[in-house]
């Protein structure tokens, strides 16, 4: 299906349902929240007679973008169209009820390793799902309304997933979309600032990251953040270690890096990033996945952490040799 055809097909699906429930992924980021709430805003403005809902665990750190609906009942799924945004793998969808809808549409920009949904629109070259959803609006502009609030939300998503237009997935089209969104009149600098600011606790954690990061001669770098390491920083409920994950990329000698963050079940969430060599194969080998330059997985013990570090080191060293 051409891009245009899929965008029209998604709108046709939407038109057939009176209830539409939009899901995002667990551990939300500005792109999945912006895409989800931006789509909700567009559909509410365009189809006032329909019930348009967004679900997902509440994270106060994202309240500046808006909130999901807290009162969605199981019954509402019976005849609903479910749209899952920004989520590559089924287990990562926030709220398992997504599977209980009548039909599912997947809209995403991650590699389509887990091709789920009755209708799928996946473009892994796009900067963000928010950019795709602007394209969805633009392709159907005769029938859809883009409120300024939706534009603000999509802009926030693009800014989040491009590291403020810095990462390679930022295309000329991304910049065009950002410009069109800005032209609706929200304050882009307020959004930029909201995504740039960190709490004093996070600022201190950033210093810790730079002090304690291990940088190997290959250009691979890593840092383990256990509960005990994080405890002295007294991070608040709106703080997330996500804010420190990009920091090693600012160092000239670092080519790819891994954070190992202790999870509630005492496994370690692996957060992999790269400025060159593809690291999603490594993530997949450890039960995860993701983009070529940003992936994640889980390490079950120290031995697996050591193994990931070795594999990352070899991968970066090999990339250098080519
Ligand atoms: P994160 O470090 O959690 O922000 O993850 C970066 C990217 O890696 C995400 O956008 C996902 O595409 C992917 N990812 C992270 N964790 C997993 C996982 N456990 N399984 C599959 N993909 C993941």
Boltz pocket constraint, residues with backbone or C-beta under 6 A from the ligand:
constraints:
  - pocket:
      binder: B
      contacts: [[A, 27], [A, 88], [A, 89], [A, 110], [A, 245], [A, 270], [A, 271], [A, 272], [A, 287], [A, 288], [A, 289], [A, 290], [A, 291], [A, 294], [A, 295], [A, 296], [A, 297], [A, 298]]
      max_distance: 6.0
